[in-house]
Amino acid sequence: MRRCRHPFALWPIFICGLAVPGHAEVHVEGSPAAVRVTAKQASVADVLAAIATIVRVKYRSAIPLETRVTGTYSGSPSTVLNSLLENYDYVIERQQQAIEISVFHVHGSASGLQTGAFPRGSVSPAR
């Protein structure tokens, strides 16, 4: 019978496995009139994609929407979107049955809105 000479050699693997942070989660329920979103360490982009499964939402962003959010957002789609995007400078427009969102930058960032900073073919900021 063969014995393991270093029984503690696998401990770093087990310890690293326990140190892995939890995965992101987004749950959305409701209707186009009222939604409830529960997010756990999900990116704003992931939450917007989840909302789009219930409400017709299209968005364009000049920056990656990687901010992680955790919490519950509920109310009309506009209320939920305003709460979700509170750290960004953005414009929300209602186009027939859809909501279009244009995100320019993180609120209060030093970069500000620069000419050409918004992706080609996207909605221009309102003046």
MDTraj code that builds the backbone (N, CA, C; nanometers):
import mdtraj as md
import numpy as np

residues = "MET ARG ARG CYS ARG HIS PRO PHE ALA LEU TRP PRO ILE PHE ILE CYS GLY LEU ALA VAL PRO GLY HIS ALA GLU VAL HIS VAL GLU GLY SER PRO ALA ALA VAL ARG VAL THR ALA LYS GLN ALA SER VAL ALA ASP VAL LEU ALA ALA ILE ALA THR ILE VAL ARG VAL LYS TYR ARG SER ALA ILE PRO LEU GLU THR ARG VAL THR GLY THR TYR SER GLY SER PRO SER THR VAL LEU ASN SER LEU LEU GLU ASN TYR ASP TYR VAL ILE GLU ARG GLN GLN GLN ALA ILE GLU ILE SER VAL PHE HIS VAL HIS GLY SER ALA SER GLY LEU GLN THR GLY ALA PHE PRO ARG GLY SER VAL SER PRO ALA ARG".split()
xyz = np.array([
    [0.0834, -0.1165, 0.0000],
    [0.0000, 0.0000, 0.0000],
    [0.0894, 0.1248, 0.0000],
    [0.0539, 0.2196, -0.0824],
    [0.1341, 0.3407, -0.0969],
    [0.0725, 0.4539, -0.0146],
    [0.1549, 0.5231, 0.0591],
    [0.1081, 0.6357, 0.1400],
    [0.1559, 0.7662, 0.0793],
    [0.0745, 0.8679, 0.0988],
    [0.1112, 1.0012, 0.0521],
    [0.2130, 1.0594, 0.1498],
    [0.3255, 1.1026, 0.1008],
    [0.4290, 1.1566, 0.1875],
    [0.3944, 1.2959, 0.2399],
    [0.3182, 1.3699, 0.1617],
    [0.2851, 1.5074, 0.1993],
    [0.1329, 1.5238, 0.2001],
    [0.0694, 1.4787, 0.3077],
    [-0.0769, 1.4849, 0.3103],
    [-0.1318, 1.6273, 0.3053],
    [-0.0519, 1.7253, 0.3401],
    [-0.0986, 1.8640, 0.3388],
    [-0.0658, 1.9358, 0.2077],
    [-0.0113, 1.8650, 0.1134],
    [0.0279, 1.9265, -0.0134],
    [-0.0915, 1.9803, -0.0908],
    [-0.2095, 1.9243, -0.0720],
    [-0.3280, 1.9700, -0.1444],
    [-0.4019, 2.0822, -0.0725],
    [-0.3618, 2.1195, 0.0469],
    [-0.4316, 2.2251, 0.1205],
    [-0.4391, 2.3564, 0.0434],
    [-0.3328, 2.4016, -0.0232],
    [-0.3451, 2.5280, -0.0970],
    [-0.4555, 2.5233, -0.2036],
    [-0.4767, 2.4080, -0.2639],
    [-0.5818, 2.3953, -0.3646],
    [-0.7183, 2.4126, -0.2994],
    [-0.7385, 2.3494, -0.1857],
    [-0.8668, 2.3609, -0.1168],
    [-0.8890, 2.5022, -0.0639],
    [-0.7852, 2.5634, -0.0098],
    [-0.7973, 2.6992, 0.0431],
    [-0.8279, 2.7966, -0.0696],
    [-0.7590, 2.7861, -0.1833],
    [-0.7859, 2.8738, -0.2970],
    [-0.9277, 2.8538, -0.3479],
    [-0.9737, 2.7313, -0.3489],
    [-1.1091, 2.7032, -0.3932],
    [-1.2121, 2.7703, -0.3049],
    [-1.1887, 2.7782, -0.1768],
    [-1.2815, 2.8432, -0.0865],
    [-1.2751, 2.9945, -0.0975],
    [-1.1629, 3.0468, -0.1441],
    [-1.1460, 3.1910, -0.1523],
    [-1.2091, 3.2513, -0.2781],
    [-1.2574, 3.1691, -0.3693],
    [-1.3164, 3.2201, -0.4922],
    [-1.4450, 3.2942, -0.4592],
    [-1.4580, 3.4203, -0.5062],
    [-1.5784, 3.4965, -0.4750],
    [-1.7011, 3.4368, -0.5435],
    [-1.8193, 3.4650, -0.4861],
    [-1.9444, 3.4155, -0.5431],
    [-1.9683, 3.4724, -0.6817],
    [-2.0488, 3.4029, -0.7570],
    [-2.0772, 3.4475, -0.8926],
    [-2.1883, 3.5511, -0.8925],
    [-2.1955, 3.6274, -1.0004],
    [-2.2971, 3.7316, -1.0133],
    [-2.4326, 3.6693, -1.0429],
    [-2.5368, 3.7346, -0.9928],
    [-2.6724, 3.6870, -1.0165],
    [-2.7621, 3.8053, -1.0471],
    [-2.8574, 3.7846, -1.1392],
    [-2.9594, 3.8839, -1.1687],
    [-3.0909, 3.8107, -1.1873],
    [-3.1931, 3.8557, -1.1178],
    [-3.3277, 3.8008, -1.1336],
    [-3.4211, 3.9173, -1.1644],
    [-3.5007, 3.9017, -1.2693],
    [-3.5952, 4.0058, -1.3085],
    [-3.7326, 3.9434, -1.3197],
    [-3.8323, 4.0146, -1.2679],
    [-3.9703, 3.9703, -1.2824],
    [-4.0586, 4.0923, -1.3001],
    [-4.1755, 4.0709, -1.3551],
    [-4.2695, 4.1800, -1.3720],
    [-4.3229, 4.1884, -1.5133],
    [-4.3576, 4.3107, -1.5502],
    [-4.4159, 4.3374, -1.6817],
    [-4.3562, 4.4676, -1.7340],
    [-4.3889, 4.5056, -1.8577],
    [-4.3386, 4.6326, -1.9093],
    [-4.3828, 4.7542, -1.8268],
    [-4.4868, 4.7388, -1.7448],
    [-4.5342, 4.8503, -1.6627],
    [-4.4618, 4.8603, -1.5286],
    [-4.4188, 4.7482, -1.4719],
    [-4.3520, 4.7474, -1.3413],
    [-4.2589, 4.6270, -1.3335],
    [-4.1346, 4.6520, -1.2926],
    [-4.0362, 4.5443, -1.2839],
    [-3.9749, 4.5405, -1.1449],
    [-3.9219, 4.4245, -1.1123],
    [-3.8473, 4.4051, -0.9879],
    [-3.7186, 4.3330, -1.0256],
    [-3.6067, 4.3950, -0.9928],
    [-3.4751, 4.3401, -1.0252],
    [-3.4008, 4.3149, -0.8948],
    [-3.3480, 4.1936, -0.8810],
    [-3.2621, 4.1607, -0.7681],
    [-3.1264, 4.1245, -0.8260],
    [-3.0237, 4.1975, -0.7848],
    [-2.8894, 4.1759, -0.8386],
    [-2.7916, 4.1486, -0.7250],
    [-2.6962, 4.0605, -0.7536],
    [-2.5906, 4.0306, -0.6575],
    [-2.4582, 4.0323, -0.7327],
    [-2.3801, 4.1358, -0.7101],
    [-2.2492, 4.1527, -0.7734],
    [-2.2560, 4.1400, -0.9259],
    [-2.3623, 4.1900, -0.9856],
    [-2.3795, 4.1849, -1.1312],
    [-2.3365, 4.3180, -1.1920],
    [-2.2815, 4.3130, -1.3120],
    [-2.2451, 4.4370, -1.3798],
    [-2.3723, 4.5082, -1.4245],
    [-2.3632, 4.6387, -1.4389],
    [-2.4772, 4.7165, -1.4866],
    [-2.5194, 4.6660, -1.6247],
    [-2.4234, 4.6300, -1.7097],
    [-2.4559, 4.5769, -1.8428],
    [-2.5373, 4.4483, -1.8322],
    [-2.5011, 4.3610, -1.7392],
    [-2.5762, 4.2360, -1.7208],
    [-2.7177, 4.2631, -1.6713],
    [-2.7329, 4.3618, -1.5830],
    [-2.8659, 4.3954, -1.5318],
    [-2.9515, 4.4540, -1.6441],
    [-2.8934, 4.5412, -1.7265],
    [-2.9683, 4.5966, -1.8395],
    [-3.0123, 4.4861, -1.9351],
    [-2.9254, 4.3903, -1.9598],
    [-2.9611, 4.2779, -2.0477],
    [-3.0749, 4.1963, -1.9877],
    [-3.0745, 4.1785, -1.8568],
    [-3.1813, 4.1037, -1.7912],
    [-3.3133, 4.1799, -1.7975],
    [-3.3084, 4.3114, -1.7773],
    [-3.4295, 4.3931, -1.7864],
    [-3.4878, 4.3859, -1.9271],
    [-3.4000, 4.3778, -2.0264],
    [-3.4445, 4.3719, -2.1655],
    [-3.5235, 4.2457, -2.1981],
    [-3.5206, 4.1469, -2.1100],
    [-3.6019, 4.0270, -2.1332],
    [-3.7493, 4.0528, -2.1042],
    [-3.7784, 4.1607, -2.0300],
    [-3.9169, 4.1942, -1.9956],
    [-3.9614, 4.3243, -2.0615],
    [-3.8714, 4.4225, -2.0651],
    [-3.9015, 4.5548, -2.1190],
    [-3.8140, 4.5754, -2.2424],
    [-3.8691, 4.6360, -2.3453],
    [-3.7895, 4.6636, -2.4653],
    [-3.6930, 4.7784, -2.4355],
    [-3.5708, 4.7415, -2.4031],
    [-3.4661, 4.8378, -2.3692],
    [-3.3496, 4.8180, -2.4643],
    [-3.3033, 4.9289, -2.5216],
    [-3.1809, 4.9284, -2.6022],
    [-3.0878, 5.0309, -2.5395],
    [-2.9597, 4.9983, -2.5349],
    [-2.8676, 5.0974, -2.4810],
    [-2.7395, 5.1004, -2.5612],
    [-2.6795, 5.2181, -2.5595],
    [-2.5476, 5.2403, -2.6188],
    [-2.4646, 5.3114, -2.5138],
    [-2.3388, 5.2743, -2.5072],
    [-2.2551, 5.3337, -2.4051],
    [-2.1171, 5.3662, -2.4607],
    [-2.0672, 5.4820, -2.4223],
    [-1.9332, 5.5235, -2.4619],
    [-1.8271, 5.4583, -2.3733],
    [-1.8718, 5.3955, -2.2644],
    [-1.7801, 5.3316, -2.1703],
    [-1.8338, 5.1933, -2.1345],
    [-1.7491, 5.1039, -2.0891],
    [-1.7989, 4.9736, -2.0420],
    [-1.8816, 4.9931, -1.9146],
    [-1.9931, 4.9255, -1.9063],
    [-2.0799, 4.9358, -1.7884],
    [-2.0478, 4.8209, -1.6938],
    [-1.9280, 4.8260, -1.6362],
    [-1.8758, 4.7169, -1.5544],
    [-1.8988, 4.7348, -1.4050],
    [-1.9540, 4.8483, -1.3633],
    [-1.9796, 4.8698, -1.2211],
    [-2.0656, 4.7557, -1.1679],
    [-2.0272, 4.6994, -1.0541],
    [-2.1020, 4.5887, -0.9933],
    [-2.2083, 4.6451, -0.8991],
    [-2.3276, 4.5901, -0.9073],
    [-2.4364, 4.6342, -0.8211],
    [-2.4938, 4.5156, -0.7444],
    [-2.5391, 4.5446, -0.6247],
    [-2.6072, 4.4471, -0.5402],
    [-2.7256, 4.5179, -0.4780],
    [-2.8422, 4.4583, -0.4899],
    [-2.9597, 4.5181, -0.4296],
    [-3.0850, 4.4825, -0.5054],
    [-3.1970, 4.5413, -0.4596],
    [-3.3256, 4.5189, -0.5230],
    [-3.3780, 4.6514, -0.5731],
    [-3.4192, 4.6534, -0.6979],
    [-3.4743, 4.7715, -0.7619],
    [-3.6152, 4.7353, -0.8069],
    [-3.7137, 4.8184, -0.7725],
    [-3.8489, 4.7881, -0.8162],
    [-3.9243, 4.9158, -0.8474],
    [-4.0195, 4.9045, -0.9399],
    [-4.1005, 5.0179, -0.9810],
    [-4.1196, 5.0174, -1.1311],
    [-4.1526, 5.1332, -1.1843],
    [-4.1668, 5.1452, -1.3292],
    [-4.0291, 5.1248, -1.3921],
    [-4.0243, 5.0873, -1.5194],
    [-3.8933, 5.0714, -1.5837],
    [-3.8069, 5.1973, -1.5730],
    [-3.8676, 5.3137, -1.5880],
    [-3.7908, 5.4385, -1.5779],
    [-3.7310, 5.4565, -1.4391],
    [-3.8077, 5.4265, -1.3353],
    [-3.7595, 5.4377, -1.1976],
    [-3.6430, 5.3423, -1.1730],
    [-3.6573, 5.2190, -1.2179],
    [-3.5527, 5.1188, -1.1990],
    [-3.4268, 5.1589, -1.2753],
    [-3.4420, 5.2029, -1.3993],
    [-3.3260, 5.2419, -1.4798],
    [-3.2558, 5.3632, -1.4199],
    [-3.3326, 5.4610, -1.3714],
    [-3.2712, 5.5786, -1.3079],
    [-3.1916, 5.5389, -1.1840],
    [-3.2436, 5.4469, -1.1044],
    [-3.1711, 5.4009, -0.9854],
    [-3.0459, 5.3239, -1.0244],
    [-3.0582, 5.2388, -1.1230],
    [-2.9459, 5.1568, -1.1684],
    [-2.8329, 5.2419, -1.2262],
    [-2.8688, 5.3493, -1.2950],
    [-2.7694, 5.4323, -1.3646],
    [-2.7317, 5.5583, -1.2872],
    [-2.7586, 5.5616, -1.1574],
    [-2.7352, 5.6834, -1.0800],
    [-2.5901, 5.7311, -1.0794],
    [-2.4955, 5.6432, -1.1049],
    [-2.3538, 5.6823, -1.1049],
    [-2.3012, 5.7176, -1.2437],
    [-2.3901, 5.7272, -1.3400],
    [-2.3518, 5.7564, -1.4779],
    [-2.4226, 5.8827, -1.5268],
    [-2.3640, 5.9472, -1.6270],
    [-2.4322, 6.0543, -1.6992],
    [-2.4947, 5.9883, -1.8210],
    [-2.6252, 6.0034, -1.8352],
    [-2.6987, 5.9297, -1.9373],
    [-2.8240, 6.0062, -1.9781],
    [-2.8847, 5.9613, -2.0873],
    [-3.0124, 6.0137, -2.1354],
    [-3.1018, 5.8941, -2.1627],
    [-3.2267, 5.9024, -2.1176],
    [-3.3253, 5.7985, -2.1475],
    [-3.4318, 5.8597, -2.2367],
    [-3.4580, 5.7937, -2.3492],
    [-3.5622, 5.8375, -2.4419],
    [-3.6606, 5.7241, -2.4639],
    [-3.7867, 5.7586, -2.4681],
    [-3.8893, 5.6589, -2.4974],
    [-3.9210, 5.6700, -2.6471],
    [-3.9026, 5.5609, -2.7191],
    [-3.9291, 5.5547, -2.8630],
    [-4.0394, 5.4529, -2.8876],
    [-4.1600, 5.4970, -2.9115],
    [-4.2772, 5.4103, -2.9297],
    [-4.2884, 5.3148, -2.8116],
    [-4.2670, 5.1879, -2.8316],
    [-4.2793, 5.0891, -2.7239],
    [-4.1453, 5.0550, -2.6589],
    [-4.0378, 5.1192, -2.7027],
    [-3.9045, 5.0862, -2.6513],
    [-3.8452, 5.2025, -2.5720],
    [-3.7489, 5.1691, -2.4884],
    [-3.6725, 5.2688, -2.4138],
    [-3.5302, 5.2638, -2.4664],
    [-3.4772, 5.3804, -2.5051],
    [-3.3394, 5.3886, -2.5530],
    [-3.2570, 5.4663, -2.4513],
    [-3.1434, 5.4072, -2.4151],
    [-3.0550, 5.4680, -2.3157],
    [-2.9215, 5.4981, -2.3818],
    [-2.8715, 5.6192, -2.3594],
    [-2.7386, 5.6582, -2.4049],
    [-2.6564, 5.6920, -2.2814],
    [-2.5490, 5.6172, -2.2585],
    [-2.4624, 5.6404, -2.1429],
    [-2.3336, 5.7036, -2.1934],
    [-2.2958, 5.8158, -2.1299],
    [-2.1799, 5.8911, -2.1774],
    [-2.0539, 5.8662, -2.0956],
    [-2.0639, 5.8738, -1.9655],
    [-1.9485, 5.8478, -1.8791],
    [-1.9942, 5.8338, -1.7356],
    [-1.9009, 5.7964, -1.6491],
    [-1.9304, 5.7854, -1.5067],
    [-1.9538, 5.9259, -1.4537],
    [-2.0592, 5.9433, -1.3756],
    [-2.0942, 6.0741, -1.3209],
    [-1.9776, 6.1306, -1.2421],
    [-1.9425, 6.2551, -1.2721],
    [-1.8361, 6.3219, -1.1982],
    [-1.6965, 6.2845, -1.2423],
    [-1.6828, 6.2046, -1.3492],
    [-1.5481, 6.1677, -1.3934],
    [-1.4805, 6.2882, -1.4572],
    [-1.3508, 6.2904, -1.4510],
    [-1.2741, 6.4029, -1.5045],
    [-1.2754, 6.4060, -1.6564],
    [-1.3042, 6.2928, -1.7205],
    [-1.2961, 6.2871, -1.8661],
    [-1.4032, 6.3705, -1.9337],
    [-1.5227, 6.3769, -1.8732],
    [-1.6308, 6.4538, -1.9341],
    [-1.6704, 6.3965, -2.0686],
    [-1.7598, 6.4635, -2.1360],
    [-1.8039, 6.4195, -2.2680],
    [-1.7147, 6.4830, -2.3718],
    [-1.6495, 6.4029, -2.4518],
    [-1.5583, 6.4531, -2.5527],
    [-1.6145, 6.4249, -2.6908],
    [-1.5840, 6.5119, -2.7836],
    [-1.6280, 6.4909, -2.9205],
    [-1.5698, 6.3608, -2.9727],
    [-1.6539, 6.2799, -3.0324],
    [-1.6086, 6.1530, -3.0872],
    [-1.5952, 6.0431, -2.9843],
    [-1.6259, 6.0690, -2.8585],
    [-1.6106, 5.9679, -2.7546],
    [-1.7213, 5.8640, -2.7611],
    [-1.8334, 5.8995, -2.8224],
    [-1.9468, 5.8083, -2.8309],
    [-1.9304, 5.7203, -2.9533],
    [-1.9600, 5.5925, -2.9463],
    [-1.9407, 5.5020, -3.0591],
    [-2.0156, 5.5479, -3.1838],
    [-1.9574, 5.5240, -3.2982],
    [-2.0172, 5.5606, -3.4261],
    [-2.1533, 5.4944, -3.4433],
    [-2.2475, 5.5691, -3.4990],
    [-2.3790, 5.5140, -3.5256],
    [-2.4708, 5.5122, -3.4052],
    [-2.4297, 5.5743, -3.2970],
    [-2.5124, 5.5726, -3.1766],
    [-2.5887, 5.7037, -3.1631],
    [-2.6746, 5.7092, -3.0663],
    [-2.7568, 5.8266, -3.0433],
    [-2.6694, 5.9405, -2.9910],
    [-2.6894, 6.0592, -3.0439],
    [-2.6146, 6.1768, -2.9974],
    [-2.6795, 6.2347, -2.8726],
    [-2.6016, 6.2988, -2.7872],
    [-2.6609, 6.3588, -2.6676],
    [-2.7548, 6.4726, -2.7052],
    [-2.8589, 6.4905, -2.6261],
    [-2.9540, 6.5992, -2.6491],
    [-2.8881, 6.7316, -2.6149],
    [-2.9228, 6.8357, -2.6882],
    [-2.8673, 6.9690, -2.6613],
    [-2.9717, 7.0602, -2.6109],
])
top = md.Topology()
chain = top.add_chain()
for i, resn in enumerate(residues, 1):
    res = top.add_residue(resn, chain, resSeq=i)
    for name in ("N", "CA", "C"):
        top.add_atom(name, md.element.get_by_symbol(name[0]), res)
traj = md.Trajectory(xyz[None], top)
